[in-house]
Amino acid sequence: MNFKKITFYLWIIIILGGMTTYLLFPEKLSFSFLEETAANYPVETPIIYYLLLSFQRVVFMPSPLILVGTLIFNPIKLFVVNMAGVMTSATIVYYFSRYLECDVYLETKYSKYTHKMKSKLVDKELPLIVGWSFFPMVPTNLIVYIVSSLRINVFKCLLGVFIGESIINAFYIITATMLIKGSLS
């Protein structure tokens, strides 16, 4: 078995392990547990939060982490840590997709569609990535997988993700802060 297959299967095992852990130990992800942990470990908490965000997005796992973040961080710190996690996971996904040669698979299996997509995306990559990243109903890293597979420039991909995610993250943070902090006072 080659190294790429091992990497792919390891990735699947990590996803399944994370989901199993979440199902078996949900109390470790409760608001009260996380609030207490943040108070006891003020330096480590943003680092752990960042790592959770980075990993969670790589495996397309939906998460209420932004709500948890509003309880334990001020809005600016939350925005910075969230965006760092978004950009890290997008970078990992972009290069991981290349490493696993998703483009070769798509070219081989769906060459008609990939050529069509590439021709339609010419000079429209950035607005499409921004729009996709901003739209809350679809996972941002899905467009990153697609863009990487279509061999679109990494800088253009990450810039689009940054712009789109900045807007939606700011909206989420402001809204969640007003709702959660307002209901707690």
N, C-alpha and C positions, 0 to 999 in steps of 0.2 A: 504494500500500500504506500502510495507516495505521500510526501509531507503535506501537500495541499488538501488531500482527502482527510488526513489526520486532523489538520487545522479546522476543516469544515465540521467534522464530527465532534471535535472538542467544543466548537462554538455552539453546536446543538445541545451538547451535554450541559454547558454552562447555562444556556437558556432554560432548559428543563430543571436544572438544579436551583436556579433563582426562583422559578415559579413554584417549585416544591417547597422551598424555604418559606416563601411568602404565604403559602397555604398552611404550612405546619406551625409557623410562628407569627401569626398576624399581630400579636400583642407587641412585638418588637418594632412594629411600624405604627403604633398608635400615637396620637398627638401628645398625650401626657408623657409617654416614654421619651419621645423625641424632644419635648420641651425640657424635661429634666436632664437629659443627656447634654443638650445645648448649654444649659446653665452650669453644669459640672465641667464641661470641656469646651470653653469658648474658642480656643485656638484650633482644636481638632475638628470641631463641628463643621465649619465651612469646607474644610478639606474633604471630610467624609461625604458631605452633601454634594460637593462637586464630583467626587468619584461615583456616587450613586447616580447622579444625573447623566454622567458620561456613559456609564454602563447601561442604564435603563433605556436610553434612547437608541443605543446600538442594537438592542434586541427588540425594538418596537414595543416595549412594555409600557402600557399606559400607567400613569402614576399621578397621584394627588400631591406630588412633592412640592409644587409651587404653593399650595395651600399650607402645607407644613412650614415651608420657608417663611411665609408671612407671619407665622407665630414666633419664629425663633430669630429672624434677621430683620434689620431695618430695610426699607424698600430699595435703597440704592445698593446696599451690600447684596441683597437678594438678586437684583438685576445683574450685577457683575458676575456673581457666582453662577447664576443660571446661564448667562451668555457664554461664560467660559466652558461650562458643561456642554452646551449646544455646539459650540465650535469644535471642541475636542471630539465629541461623538461624530460630528459630520466629517471631520478629517479622518478619523479611524474608519468610518464606513466607506469613504471615498477610496482610500488606499487598500482596505480589506477587499473591497469589490474588485479592484484591479488585481490584487494578489491572487484571488480565487479565479480570476479570468472570467468573470461574469460576462464581459463583452464578447469573448470567444464563444461562450455558450449561446448568448442571444444572437450573435451573427450566424452561428451554425443552425440554430433551431428556428429563428424568426428573421432571417435576413431581409425578406421583403418588407417587414414592418420596421426594422431598425433603419434601413435606408430611407424609408418614408419619413420616419421621425426625425432623422438627422437633417433631411432636406427642409422639413417644416420648421426646425428649430434654428436654422441659420439666422444669425443676427437677432434672435428673439430669446436666447438662452437666459439672459439675466432677468428680464421681466417675468418669464415663466417661473424661474426658481424663486424669485421674490414672492410672487403670487402664491405659489404652492406652499412656501414656508410660512406665509402669513395666514393661509386658510387653516382654521383649527380642526377641520374634520378629517384631514389626511396626515399621516406621519411624514414629517419633514425628511427623515432619512430615506424614505422611499424614493424621493426625487434625487437624493444624493446617489443612491445605488444606480438609478437610471442614468443620471448625468455622467457618472464615472464609467458606466458600461458603454456609453456613447462617446467616450473619450473627450468630453468637454473640459476645458481648462479648469484646473483645481481652484485657481484664484477667482475666476468668475463664479464657480459653484459656491465657494465659501462666502464671497461678497453677497451673493443673492440670499444665501441662508442667513447671514448676519442681518441684512436689512429687514427681511421678512420676519424673522424671529424676534428682532429687537422691538418691532411694532407690537406684535402679538404678546410678547412677554411683558412689555410695559403695561399694556392694557390689562392683562391677567393680574399683574402685581398690584396695580392701582385699585382695580375692582375688588380683588380678594382682600387687600388691606382694609379698604373701606367697609366691606361686609363683615369680615371676621373681627377686626378691631372694634367696629361699631357695635357688633352684637355682644362683645365681651365687656363693654363698658356700661 
